[in-house]
Amino acid sequence: MAYKINRSDEHIVLPDGPATVRDVQKYIKQRATSEFYELEAAEVIEVWLDEEDLPLIPDTDKRDWSKYGWISARMSISNSGLDDFVSIRPLDANIKEYPYPGEHVIVASYYGEKYYTQKLNINNSVNINSFPALSKVYDIWSNEVYKENLPIVRNEKIRQIDVEEGDITFNGRFGNSIRLGSNVKEIKIDGKVKEDTGKENSPNVIIRAGQGVEETVRFKPVKEDINKDDSSLWMTTDQVVPFERSSDKAHGLTVPKQYDGKQILINSDRIVFNSKLNSIHAFSKNEISMAADIRMNLESPIVNLADREATEPAIAGDQLMDNVIWPIVDALVEFANGIAPTMATCIDIVIPLDFINSPSKTLASNLTALKAKQKDSPKSSTVFVGNPKGPKVIT
């Protein structure tokens, strides 16, 4: 809100008679030193974000949700007393930066209403910039009383990100950030080049949640680290990202020698893709590789491999072995044992071999019954593969 501080020498009494050039210059100079301020700082006392914070609609017991995000604050200069609180609405309707009690915001008046915008960077901290009771011009040494049970946000370990000239950054209070920037040619530590990160000035967008890098020097900013930060999304162009994969089971031929070029990297403890209504598609001009240290699962009523219209059922290993292969082996073993005593001594005379007839009939009967009973049991009703003699893949 605009305010004006009158100076003791602001009002000038000119002598009688014509004004000289010096008199006019002196008058203009002194008038120009009037202290007029269009904007004024205000100390935030309360932020209306909970239902009980909101005022009641007149003559009702219902809360006024149209004032969600407003603040109760004390103007730093123009307040008339310790409890001179005013209600102030956010300036921007879409992008809001909600302050914390004890922080100070900039206030302006438009069309008879007060609006608050950015907070003052009193502590040069992205975590919290409070200065309690600074607005108590009549009793600056007394403690301020804020809303009870406020969430604790003060954490000196949370730092702003280390940036380069030209970057546009958004720093959250809790170790989260968005950087719209470009790649740096080299990373220097203690004045020495430690890492070549690719082509200079290549655009990138880096989003991270959860600061992983700890810095002991007070107020010193930190770099994003795709391996240490809790969750990261890096969109780069000609940048070399020092990404470290979590699985060591990946085949060496499918792992890039370095993560460079135009790429998007996502790194976190868990990544979930969910389609509520339609499909999830993944396309690659070259290949798609996946690796896991423990298990990889594909669960669906139908799983097609190599061909969307695959009709060849996959074979269930245990079903095939237990119900087909081993019964055949057992039947052949029984047949072989049955014909073992067979003997014949006559030459050019047909002699029935009694020890062969019975085992042969038993083997034929067993195999016929096995074929009828286990004809389709080893075939999977879930997993289907493409034609095994399909077109050769050119690598």
SULKA-V880595 format. One record per pair of residues at least 24 apart in sequence whose C-alpha atoms are under 8 Angstrom apart, sorted by the first residue. I is the first residue (numbers start at 1). GAP is how many residues later the second one is. D is the distance in Angstrom with one decimal. If there is no record, write none. Layout:
BEGIN
I_GAP_D + I_GAP_D
END
This chain:
BEGIN
1_37_6.2 + 1_38_5.2 + 1_39_5.3 + 1_106_5.4 + 1_107_4.2 + 1_108_4.9 + 1_113_6.8 + 2_34_7.5 + 2_35_5.3 + 2_36_3.9 + 2_37_5.3 + 2_38_6.4 + 2_106_6.8 + 2_107_7.1 + 3_33_6.0 + 3_34_5.3 + 3_35_6.4 + 3_36_7.7 + 3_37_7.4 + 3_75_6.9 + 4_30_7.8 + 4_31_5.7 + 4_32_4.3 + 4_33_6.0 + 5_29_7.3 + 5_30_5.3 + 5_31_6.5 + 6_28_6.7 + 6_29_6.9 + 7_27_6.7 + 7_28_7.7 + 10_24_6.9 + 38_70_7.0 + 39_67_6.6 + 39_68_5.8 + 39_69_5.2 + 40_35_7.2 + 40_36_7.1 + 40_37_7.5 + 40_66_5.8 + 40_67_5.3 + 40_68_6.8 + 41_34_6.3 + 41_35_5.6 + 41_36_7.8 + 41_63_6.2 + 41_64_5.5 + 41_65_4.6 + 41_66_5.9 + 42_31_6.0 + 42_32_5.4 + 42_33_4.2 + 42_34_5.0 + 42_62_5.3 + 42_63_5.4 + 42_64_6.4 + 42_65_6.7 + 42_93_7.1 + 43_30_5.3 + 43_31_5.3 + 43_32_6.4 + 43_33_6.6 + 43_58_7.6 + 43_59_6.0 + 43_60_5.9 + 43_61_4.4 + 43_62_6.6 + 43_89_7.8 + 43_90_7.8 + 43_91_7.4 + 43_92_6.0 + 44_27_6.7 + 44_28_6.2 + 44_29_4.4 + 44_30_6.8 + 44_55_7.3 + 44_56_7.0 + 44_57_4.9 + 44_58_5.4 + 44_59_5.7 + 44_60_5.9 + 44_61_7.2 + 45_26_7.4 + 45_27_5.5 + 45_28_5.0 + 45_29_7.2 + 45_56_5.1 + 45_57_6.3 + 45_100_7.9 + 45_101_5.9 + 45_102_7.8 + 46_25_5.6 + 46_26_5.1 + 46_27_6.9 + 46_54_7.8 + 46_55_5.6 + 46_100_6.7 + 46_101_6.6 + 47_24_4.5 + 47_25_6.5 + 47_51_7.7 + 47_52_7.3 + 47_53_7.3 + 47_54_7.0 + 48_24_7.8 + 69_29_7.3 + 74_61_6.6 + 75_60_6.7 + 76_58_7.5 + 76_59_4.4 + 76_60_7.3 + 76_61_7.4 + 77_58_7.3 + 77_60_7.4 + 81_55_7.7 + 81_57_7.0 + 82_54_6.0 + 82_56_7.1 + 82_57_7.5 + 87_27_7.7 + 88_25_7.8 + 88_26_5.3 + 88_27_5.4 + 88_28_6.3 + 89_25_6.5 + 89_26_4.9 + 89_27_6.2 + 90_25_5.4 + 90_26_5.1 + 90_27_6.4 + 91_24_4.9 + 91_25_5.5 + 91_26_5.6 + 92_25_7.6 + 100_28_7.5 + 100_30_7.4 + 101_29_7.3 + 101_45_6.7 + 102_27_7.9 + 102_28_4.6 + 102_29_5.6 + 102_30_4.7 + 102_31_7.3 + 102_44_8.0 + 103_25_7.7 + 103_26_5.6 + 103_27_3.9 + 103_28_6.0 + 103_29_7.3 + 104_25_7.9 + 104_26_7.0 + 104_27_7.6 + 124_95_7.8 + 125_34_7.0 + 125_35_7.3 + 125_94_7.3 + 126_32_7.2 + 126_33_6.3 + 126_34_5.8 + 126_45_6.4 + 126_46_6.5 + 126_47_5.3 + 127_26_6.9 + 127_27_6.3 + 127_28_6.5 + 127_29_7.3 + 127_31_6.2 + 127_32_7.3 + 127_45_7.3 + 127_46_4.2 + 127_47_6.4 + 128_25_7.1 + 128_26_6.0 + 128_45_7.0 + 156_62_7.9 + 157_57_6.8 + 157_58_7.1 + 157_59_7.9 + 158_53_7.1 + 159_60_6.6 + 159_61_7.1 + 159_62_5.3 + 159_63_6.4 + 160_61_5.1 + 160_62_6.6 + 161_60_5.2 + 161_61_4.9 + 161_62_5.5 + 161_63_6.9 + 162_59_4.9 + 162_60_5.0 + 162_61_5.1 + 162_62_8.0 + 163_60_7.7 + 174_36_7.1 + 174_37_8.0 + 175_34_6.3 + 175_35_5.0 + 175_36_4.7 + 176_31_7.7 + 176_32_5.5 + 176_33_4.3 + 176_34_5.6 + 176_35_6.7 + 177_30_5.9 + 177_31_5.6 + 177_32_6.7 + 178_27_7.3 + 178_28_5.8 + 178_29_4.6 + 178_30_6.7 + 179_25_8.0 + 179_26_5.7 + 179_27_5.2 + 179_28_6.5 + 180_24_6.3 + 180_25_4.9 + 180_26_6.9 + 181_24_6.3 + 183_55_7.8 + 183_56_6.2 + 196_44_7.6 + 197_42_5.6 + 197_43_4.7 + 197_44_6.8 + 198_40_6.0 + 198_41_4.6 + 198_42_5.2 + 198_62_7.6 + 199_39_5.5 + 199_40_6.1 + 202_34_7.6 + 202_35_5.9 + 202_36_5.6 + 202_37_6.9 + 203_33_6.5 + 203_34_6.2 + 203_35_7.8 + 204_30_7.4 + 204_31_5.5 + 204_32_4.4 + 204_33_6.4 + 205_29_6.1 + 205_30_5.1 + 205_31_6.6 + 206_26_7.5 + 206_27_6.0 + 206_28_4.7 + 206_29_6.3 + 207_25_5.8 + 207_26_5.1 + 207_27_6.4 + 208_24_4.4 + 208_25_6.3 + 226_41_6.8 + 227_40_7.4 + 230_38_6.0 + 230_39_7.5 + 231_35_7.7 + 231_36_5.7 + 231_37_4.5 + 231_38_7.4 + 232_33_7.8 + 232_34_5.7 + 232_35_5.2 + 232_36_6.5 + 233_31_7.1 + 233_32_5.8 + 233_33_4.6 + 233_34_6.7 + 234_30_5.6 + 234_31_5.1 + 234_32_6.6 + 235_27_7.7 + 235_28_6.0 + 235_29_4.5 + 235_30_6.6 + 236_25_7.2 + 236_26_5.6 + 236_27_5.6 + 236_28_6.4 + 237_24_5.3 + 237_25_3.9 + 237_26_6.4 + 238_24_6.0 + 247_44_6.8 + 247_45_5.9 + 247_46_5.8 + 248_45_7.0 + 249_42_6.1 + 249_43_6.4 + 249_44_5.8 + 250_40_7.3 + 250_41_5.1 + 250_42_7.5 + 254_35_6.6 + 300_82_7.6 + 301_81_5.8 + 302_79_7.7 + 302_80_4.6 + 302_81_6.0 + 302_82_7.7 + 303_79_5.9 + 303_80_4.6 + 303_81_6.2 + 304_79_5.9 + 304_80_4.9 + 304_81_5.8 + 304_82_7.7 + 305_78_7.5 + 305_79_6.1 + 305_80_4.6 + 305_81_6.2 + 306_79_6.1 + 306_80_5.1 + 307_78_6.8 + 307_79_5.0 + 309_77_7.6 + 310_74_5.6 + 310_75_5.3 + 310_76_4.6 + 310_77_7.3 + 311_73_5.7 + 311_74_6.6 + 311_75_6.8 + 312_72_5.2 + 312_73_5.2 + 312_74_6.2 + 312_75_6.8 + 313_66_5.6 + 313_67_5.3 + 313_68_6.7 + 313_69_7.7 + 313_70_6.0 + 313_71_4.3 + 313_72_6.2 + 314_65_5.9 + 314_66_5.2 + 314_69_5.6 + 314_70_5.4 + 314_71_6.3 + 315_63_5.5 + 315_64_4.8 + 315_65_5.6 + 316_62_5.1 + 316_63_6.1 + 316_64_6.0 + 317_61_7.3 + 318_60_8.0 + 319_58_6.8 + 319_59_4.9 + 320_57_7.7 + 320_58_4.9 + 323_51_6.7 + 323_54_8.0 + 323_55_7.8 + 324_46_7.3 + 324_50_6.8 + 327_43_7.9 + 328_39_7.1 + 331_32_6.1 + 331_35_7.0 + 331_36_7.7 + 332_31_7.2 + 334_25_7.7 + 335_24_5.3 + 335_25_6.8 + 335_27_7.8 + 335_28_6.3
END
